[in-house]
Amino acid sequence: IPILDINSETALLKIFLLNNLRVGRVILELRYLKAANES
């Protein structure tokens, strides 16, 4: 059972990190578009 718990925690961590990467990518794209519009 502890092994399953570790695996589930790792899976949740991966999902959490992937979601953060997606959000970061969107923020970078918005900043780029804003900079492009201002120039």
PDBQT receptor file of N, H, CA, C and O in Angstrom, charges set to zero:
ATOM      1  N   ILE A   1       0.831  -1.227   0.000  1.00  0.00    +0.000 N 
ATOM      2  CA  ILE A   1       0.000   0.000   0.000  1.00  0.00    +0.000 C 
ATOM      3  C   ILE A   1       0.860   1.269   0.000  1.00  0.00    +0.000 C 
ATOM      4  O   ILE A   1       0.542   2.204  -0.735  1.00  0.00    +0.000 OA
ATOM      5  N   PRO A   2       1.940   1.341   0.797  1.00  0.00    +0.000 N 
ATOM      6  CA  PRO A   2       2.793   2.544   0.765  1.00  0.00    +0.000 C 
ATOM      7  C   PRO A   2       3.331   2.828  -0.636  1.00  0.00    +0.000 C 
ATOM      8  O   PRO A   2       3.471   3.987  -1.026  1.00  0.00    +0.000 OA
ATOM      9  N   ILE A   3       3.636   1.759  -1.398  1.00  0.00    +0.000 N 
ATOM     10  H   ILE A   3       3.523   0.818  -1.081  1.00  0.00    +0.000 HD
ATOM     11  CA  ILE A   3       4.161   1.956  -2.752  1.00  0.00    +0.000 C 
ATOM     12  C   ILE A   3       3.115   2.659  -3.610  1.00  0.00    +0.000 C 
ATOM     13  O   ILE A   3       3.440   3.573  -4.368  1.00  0.00    +0.000 OA
ATOM     14  N   LEU A   4       1.859   2.233  -3.491  1.00  0.00    +0.000 N 
ATOM     15  H   LEU A   4       1.594   1.490  -2.876  1.00  0.00    +0.000 HD
ATOM     16  CA  LEU A   4       0.782   2.863  -4.250  1.00  0.00    +0.000 C 
ATOM     17  C   LEU A   4       0.634   4.323  -3.841  1.00  0.00    +0.000 C 
ATOM     18  O   LEU A   4       0.399   5.187  -4.686  1.00  0.00    +0.000 OA
ATOM     19  N   ASP A   5       0.773   4.597  -2.548  1.00  0.00    +0.000 N 
ATOM     20  H   ASP A   5       0.965   3.894  -1.862  1.00  0.00    +0.000 HD
ATOM     21  CA  ASP A   5       0.655   5.977  -2.073  1.00  0.00    +0.000 C 
ATOM     22  C   ASP A   5       1.751   6.838  -2.683  1.00  0.00    +0.000 C 
ATOM     23  O   ASP A   5       1.498   7.965  -3.109  1.00  0.00    +0.000 OA
ATOM     24  N   ILE A   6       2.977   6.303  -2.725  1.00  0.00    +0.000 N 
ATOM     25  H   ILE A   6       3.182   5.388  -2.379  1.00  0.00    +0.000 HD
ATOM     26  CA  ILE A   6       4.097   7.048  -3.311  1.00  0.00    +0.000 C 
ATOM     27  C   ILE A   6       3.837   7.307  -4.790  1.00  0.00    +0.000 C 
ATOM     28  O   ILE A   6       4.087   8.405  -5.287  1.00  0.00    +0.000 OA
ATOM     29  N   ASN A   7       3.335   6.292  -5.492  1.00  0.00    +0.000 N 
ATOM     30  H   ASN A   7       3.133   5.399  -5.088  1.00  0.00    +0.000 HD
ATOM     31  CA  ASN A   7       3.060   6.457  -6.920  1.00  0.00    +0.000 C 
ATOM     32  C   ASN A   7       1.976   7.499  -7.156  1.00  0.00    +0.000 C 
ATOM     33  O   ASN A   7       2.082   8.312  -8.074  1.00  0.00    +0.000 OA
ATOM     34  N   SER A   8       0.933   7.476  -6.331  1.00  0.00    +0.000 N 
ATOM     35  H   SER A   8       0.847   6.816  -5.586  1.00  0.00    +0.000 HD
ATOM     36  CA  SER A   8      -0.154   8.440  -6.513  1.00  0.00    +0.000 C 
ATOM     37  C   SER A   8       0.350   9.845  -6.218  1.00  0.00    +0.000 C 
ATOM     38  O   SER A   8      -0.023  10.794  -6.907  1.00  0.00    +0.000 OA
ATOM     39  N   GLU A   9       1.198   9.988  -5.195  1.00  0.00    +0.000 N 
ATOM     40  H   GLU A   9       1.502   9.217  -4.635  1.00  0.00    +0.000 HD
ATOM     41  CA  GLU A   9       1.751  11.302  -4.871  1.00  0.00    +0.000 C 
ATOM     42  C   GLU A   9       2.628  11.797  -6.011  1.00  0.00    +0.000 C 
ATOM     43  O   GLU A   9       2.597  12.981  -6.347  1.00  0.00    +0.000 OA
ATOM     44  N   THR A  10       3.410  10.904  -6.611  1.00  0.00    +0.000 N 
ATOM     45  H   THR A  10       3.435   9.942  -6.338  1.00  0.00    +0.000 HD
ATOM     46  CA  THR A  10       4.273  11.283  -7.733  1.00  0.00    +0.000 C 
ATOM     47  C   THR A  10       3.429  11.709  -8.924  1.00  0.00    +0.000 C 
ATOM     48  O   THR A  10       3.757  12.680  -9.607  1.00  0.00    +0.000 OA
ATOM     49  N   ALA A  11       2.345  10.986  -9.174  1.00  0.00    +0.000 N 
ATOM     50  H   ALA A  11       2.080  10.197  -8.620  1.00  0.00    +0.000 HD
ATOM     51  CA  ALA A  11       1.460  11.328 -10.289  1.00  0.00    +0.000 C 
ATOM     52  C   ALA A  11       0.835  12.699 -10.063  1.00  0.00    +0.000 C 
ATOM     53  O   ALA A  11       0.758  13.509 -10.987  1.00  0.00    +0.000 OA
ATOM     54  N   LEU A  12       0.387  12.958  -8.837  1.00  0.00    +0.000 N 
ATOM     55  H   LEU A  12       0.449  12.299  -8.087  1.00  0.00    +0.000 HD
ATOM     56  CA  LEU A  12      -0.204  14.259  -8.521  1.00  0.00    +0.000 C 
ATOM     57  C   LEU A  12       0.831  15.359  -8.677  1.00  0.00    +0.000 C 
ATOM     58  O   LEU A  12       0.520  16.444  -9.167  1.00  0.00    +0.000 OA
ATOM     59  N   LEU A  13       2.066  15.082  -8.260  1.00  0.00    +0.000 N 
ATOM     60  H   LEU A  13       2.318  14.201  -7.861  1.00  0.00    +0.000 HD
ATOM     61  CA  LEU A  13       3.135  16.074  -8.375  1.00  0.00    +0.000 C 
ATOM     62  C   LEU A  13       3.409  16.386  -9.839  1.00  0.00    +0.000 C 
ATOM     63  O   LEU A  13       3.589  17.546 -10.208  1.00  0.00    +0.000 OA
ATOM     64  N   LYS A  14       3.440  15.347 -10.677  1.00  0.00    +0.000 N 
ATOM     65  H   LYS A  14       3.293  14.404 -10.377  1.00  0.00    +0.000 HD
ATOM     66  CA  LYS A  14       3.676  15.558 -12.109  1.00  0.00    +0.000 C 
ATOM     67  C   LYS A  14       2.561  16.405 -12.715  1.00  0.00    +0.000 C 
ATOM     68  O   LYS A  14       2.823  17.321 -13.494  1.00  0.00    +0.000 OA
ATOM     69  N   ILE A  15       1.312  16.093 -12.353  1.00  0.00    +0.000 N 
ATOM     70  H   ILE A  15       1.100  15.348 -11.720  1.00  0.00    +0.000 HD
ATOM     71  CA  ILE A  15       0.174  16.867 -12.872  1.00  0.00    +0.000 C 
ATOM     72  C   ILE A  15       0.290  18.311 -12.419  1.00  0.00    +0.000 C 
ATOM     73  O   ILE A  15       0.055  19.234 -13.198  1.00  0.00    +0.000 OA
ATOM     74  N   PHE A  16       0.655  18.506 -11.143  1.00  0.00    +0.000 N 
ATOM     75  H   PHE A  16       0.845  17.756 -10.509  1.00  0.00    +0.000 HD
ATOM     76  CA  PHE A  16       0.795  19.857 -10.597  1.00  0.00    +0.000 C 
ATOM     77  C   PHE A  16       1.860  20.628 -11.358  1.00  0.00    +0.000 C 
ATOM     78  O   PHE A  16       1.652  21.787 -11.717  1.00  0.00    +0.000 OA
ATOM     79  N   LEU A  17       3.005  19.988 -11.607  1.00  0.00    +0.000 N 
ATOM     80  H   LEU A  17       3.173  19.046 -11.315  1.00  0.00    +0.000 HD
ATOM     81  CA  LEU A  17       4.103  20.648 -12.321  1.00  0.00    +0.000 C 
ATOM     82  C   LEU A  17       3.710  20.954 -13.758  1.00  0.00    +0.000 C 
ATOM     83  O   LEU A  17       4.028  22.026 -14.272  1.00  0.00    +0.000 OA
ATOM     84  N   LEU A  18       3.019  20.018 -14.412  1.00  0.00    +0.000 N 
ATOM     85  H   LEU A  18       2.761  19.148 -13.994  1.00  0.00    +0.000 HD
ATOM     86  CA  LEU A  18       2.592  20.244 -15.799  1.00  0.00    +0.000 C 
ATOM     87  C   LEU A  18       1.618  21.414 -15.877  1.00  0.00    +0.000 C 
ATOM     88  O   LEU A  18       1.685  22.222 -16.803  1.00  0.00    +0.000 OA
ATOM     89  N   ASN A  19       0.709  21.505 -14.898  1.00  0.00    +0.000 N 
ATOM     90  H   ASN A  19       0.655  20.849 -14.146  1.00  0.00    +0.000 HD
ATOM     91  CA  ASN A  19      -0.244  22.616 -14.885  1.00  0.00    +0.000 C 
ATOM     92  C   ASN A  19       0.496  23.932 -14.707  1.00  0.00    +0.000 C 
ATOM     93  O   ASN A  19       0.150  24.929 -15.341  1.00  0.00    +0.000 OA
ATOM     94  N   ASN A  20       1.527  23.947 -13.837  1.00  0.00    +0.000 N 
ATOM     95  H   ASN A  20       1.809  23.137 -13.322  1.00  0.00    +0.000 HD
ATOM     96  CA  ASN A  20       2.306  25.163 -13.625  1.00  0.00    +0.000 C 
ATOM     97  C   ASN A  20       3.025  25.562 -14.904  1.00  0.00    +0.000 C 
ATOM     98  O   ASN A  20       3.107  26.748 -15.222  1.00  0.00    +0.000 OA
ATOM     99  N   LEU A  21       3.552  24.578 -15.650  1.00  0.00    +0.000 N 
ATOM    100  H   LEU A  21       3.485  23.614 -15.393  1.00  0.00    +0.000 HD
ATOM    101  CA  LEU A  21       4.245  24.876 -16.905  1.00  0.00    +0.000 C 
ATOM    102  C   LEU A  21       3.281  25.481 -17.914  1.00  0.00    +0.000 C 
ATOM    103  O   LEU A  21       3.635  26.413 -18.637  1.00  0.00    +0.000 OA
ATOM    104  N   ARG A  22       2.068  24.956 -17.963  1.00  0.00    +0.000 N 
ATOM    105  H   ARG A  22       1.780  24.199 -17.376  1.00  0.00    +0.000 HD
ATOM    106  CA  ARG A  22       1.068  25.483 -18.900  1.00  0.00    +0.000 C 
ATOM    107  C   ARG A  22       0.732  26.924 -18.551  1.00  0.00    +0.000 C 
ATOM    108  O   ARG A  22       0.665  27.783 -19.431  1.00  0.00    +0.000 OA
ATOM    109  N   VAL A  23       0.521  27.189 -17.261  1.00  0.00    +0.000 N 
ATOM    110  H   VAL A  23       0.576  26.492 -16.546  1.00  0.00    +0.000 HD
ATOM    111  CA  VAL A  23       0.192  28.550 -16.822  1.00  0.00    +0.000 C 
ATOM    112  C   VAL A  23       1.351  29.485 -17.134  1.00  0.00    +0.000 C 
ATOM    113  O   VAL A  23       1.141  30.593 -17.625  1.00  0.00    +0.000 OA
ATOM    114  N   GLY A  24       2.579  29.041 -16.848  1.00  0.00    +0.000 N 
ATOM    115  H   GLY A  24       2.749  28.140 -16.449  1.00  0.00    +0.000 HD
ATOM    116  CA  GLY A  24       3.752  29.860 -17.122  1.00  0.00    +0.000 C 
ATOM    117  C   GLY A  24       3.885  30.161 -18.601  1.00  0.00    +0.000 C 
ATOM    118  O   GLY A  24       4.257  31.272 -18.982  1.00  0.00    +0.000 OA
ATOM    119  N   ARG A  25       3.586  29.182 -19.435  1.00  0.00    +0.000 N 
ATOM    120  H   ARG A  25       3.284  28.280 -19.126  1.00  0.00    +0.000 HD
ATOM    121  CA  ARG A  25       3.682  29.360 -20.890  1.00  0.00    +0.000 C 
ATOM    122  C   ARG A  25       2.652  30.388 -21.356  1.00  0.00    +0.000 C 
ATOM    123  O   ARG A  25       2.954  31.232 -22.199  1.00  0.00    +0.000 OA
ATOM    124  N   VAL A  26       1.439  30.318 -20.811  1.00  0.00    +0.000 N 
ATOM    125  H   VAL A  26       1.194  29.633 -20.125  1.00  0.00    +0.000 HD
ATOM    126  CA  VAL A  26       0.384  31.276 -21.170  1.00  0.00    +0.000 C 
ATOM    127  C   VAL A  26       0.786  32.682 -20.744  1.00  0.00    +0.000 C 
ATOM    128  O   VAL A  26       0.598  33.638 -21.497  1.00  0.00    +0.000 OA
ATOM    129  N   ILE A  27       1.343  32.815 -19.526  1.00  0.00    +0.000 N 
ATOM    130  H   ILE A  27       1.495  32.038 -18.914  1.00  0.00    +0.000 HD
ATOM    131  CA  ILE A  27       1.771  34.130 -19.033  1.00  0.00    +0.000 C 
ATOM    132  C   ILE A  27       2.855  34.699 -19.938  1.00  0.00    +0.000 C 
ATOM    133  O   ILE A  27       2.825  35.883 -20.273  1.00  0.00    +0.000 OA
ATOM    134  N   LEU A  28       3.812  33.864 -20.338  1.00  0.00    +0.000 N 
ATOM    135  H   LEU A  28       3.836  32.902 -20.067  1.00  0.00    +0.000 HD
ATOM    136  CA  LEU A  28       4.882  34.332 -21.225  1.00  0.00    +0.000 C 
ATOM    137  C   LEU A  28       4.314  34.777 -22.562  1.00  0.00    +0.000 C 
ATOM    138  O   LEU A  28       4.745  35.789 -23.114  1.00  0.00    +0.000 OA
ATOM    139  N   GLU A  29       3.351  34.031 -23.087  1.00  0.00    +0.000 N 
ATOM    140  H   GLU A  29       3.000  33.209 -22.639  1.00  0.00    +0.000 HD
ATOM    141  CA  GLU A  29       2.739  34.402 -24.370  1.00  0.00    +0.000 C 
ATOM    142  C   GLU A  29       2.001  35.731 -24.242  1.00  0.00    +0.000 C 
ATOM    143  O   GLU A  29       2.077  36.571 -25.139  1.00  0.00    +0.000 OA
ATOM    144  N   LEU A  30       1.286  35.930 -23.131  1.00  0.00    +0.000 N 
ATOM    145  H   LEU A  30       1.224  35.248 -22.402  1.00  0.00    +0.000 HD
ATOM    146  CA  LEU A  30       0.553  37.183 -22.924  1.00  0.00    +0.000 C 
ATOM    147  C   LEU A  30       1.527  38.350 -22.822  1.00  0.00    +0.000 C 
ATOM    148  O   LEU A  30       1.275  39.420 -23.377  1.00  0.00    +0.000 OA
ATOM    149  N   ARG A  31       2.641  38.150 -22.114  1.00  0.00    +0.000 N 
ATOM    150  H   ARG A  31       2.845  37.281 -21.663  1.00  0.00    +0.000 HD
ATOM    151  CA  ARG A  31       3.648  39.209 -21.993  1.00  0.00    +0.000 C 
ATOM    152  C   ARG A  31       4.232  39.535 -23.361  1.00  0.00    +0.000 C 
ATOM    153  O   ARG A  31       4.445  40.703 -23.687  1.00  0.00    +0.000 OA
ATOM    154  N   TYR A  32       4.486  38.514 -24.152  1.00  0.00    +0.000 N 
ATOM    155  H   TYR A  32       4.312  37.566 -23.886  1.00  0.00    +0.000 HD
ATOM    156  CA  TYR A  32       5.053  38.718 -25.484  1.00  0.00    +0.000 C 
ATOM    157  C   TYR A  32       4.085  39.502 -26.362  1.00  0.00    +0.000 C 
ATOM    158  O   TYR A  32       4.486  40.433 -27.060  1.00  0.00    +0.000 OA
ATOM    159  N   LEU A  33       2.806  39.122 -26.325  1.00  0.00    +0.000 N 
ATOM    160  H   LEU A  33       2.480  38.365 -25.758  1.00  0.00    +0.000 HD
ATOM    161  CA  LEU A  33       1.798  39.820 -27.126  1.00  0.00    +0.000 C 
ATOM    162  C   LEU A  33       1.661  41.270 -26.668  1.00  0.00    +0.000 C 
ATOM    163  O   LEU A  33       1.520  42.175 -27.491  1.00  0.00    +0.000 OA
ATOM    164  N   LYS A  34       1.703  41.486 -25.357  1.00  0.00    +0.000 N 
ATOM    165  H   LYS A  34       1.818  40.750 -24.689  1.00  0.00    +0.000 HD
ATOM    166  CA  LYS A  34       1.583  42.842 -24.824  1.00  0.00    +0.000 C 
ATOM    167  C   LYS A  34       2.763  43.689 -25.286  1.00  0.00    +0.000 C 
ATOM    168  O   LYS A  34       2.590  44.836 -25.699  1.00  0.00    +0.000 OA
ATOM    169  N   ALA A  35       3.963  43.120 -25.214  1.00  0.00    +0.000 N 
ATOM    170  H   ALA A  35       4.104  42.189 -24.878  1.00  0.00    +0.000 HD
ATOM    171  CA  ALA A  35       5.165  43.847 -25.639  1.00  0.00    +0.000 C 
ATOM    172  C   ALA A  35       5.101  44.135 -27.139  1.00  0.00    +0.000 C 
ATOM    173  O   ALA A  35       5.505  45.210 -27.583  1.00  0.00    +0.000 OA
ATOM    174  N   ALA A  36       4.595  43.180 -27.918  1.00  0.00    +0.000 N 
ATOM    175  H   ALA A  36       4.266  42.307 -27.558  1.00  0.00    +0.000 HD
ATOM    176  CA  ALA A  36       4.504  43.361 -29.368  1.00  0.00    +0.000 C 
ATOM    177  C   ALA A  36       3.502  44.467 -29.704  1.00  0.00    +0.000 C 
ATOM    178  O   ALA A  36       3.712  45.238 -30.641  1.00  0.00    +0.000 OA
ATOM    179  N   ASN A  37       2.422  44.538 -28.939  1.00  0.00    +0.000 N 
ATOM    180  H   ASN A  37       2.252  43.912 -28.179  1.00  0.00    +0.000 HD
ATOM    181  CA  ASN A  37       1.409  45.562 -29.199  1.00  0.00    +0.000 C 
ATOM    182  C   ASN A  37       1.904  46.951 -28.805  1.00  0.00    +0.000 C 
ATOM    183  O   ASN A  37       1.568  47.940 -29.456  1.00  0.00    +0.000 OA
ATOM    184  N   GLU A  38       2.706  47.025 -27.735  1.00  0.00    +0.000 N 
ATOM    185  H   GLU A  38       2.978  46.221 -27.206  1.00  0.00    +0.000 HD
ATOM    186  CA  GLU A  38       3.190  48.319 -27.261  1.00  0.00    +0.000 C 
ATOM    187  C   GLU A  38       4.244  48.898 -28.194  1.00  0.00    +0.000 C 
ATOM    188  O   GLU A  38       4.325  50.115 -28.361  1.00  0.00    +0.000 OA
ATOM    189  N   SER A  39       5.041  48.043 -28.795  1.00  0.00    +0.000 N 
ATOM    190  H   SER A  39       4.975  47.054 -28.659  1.00  0.00    +0.000 HD
ATOM    191  CA  SER A  39       6.129  48.542 -29.645  1.00  0.00    +0.000 C 
ATOM    192  C   SER A  39       5.627  49.017 -31.003  1.00  0.00    +0.000 C 
ATOM    193  O   SER A  39       6.420  49.465 -31.832  1.00  0.00    +0.000 OA
TER     194      SER A  39
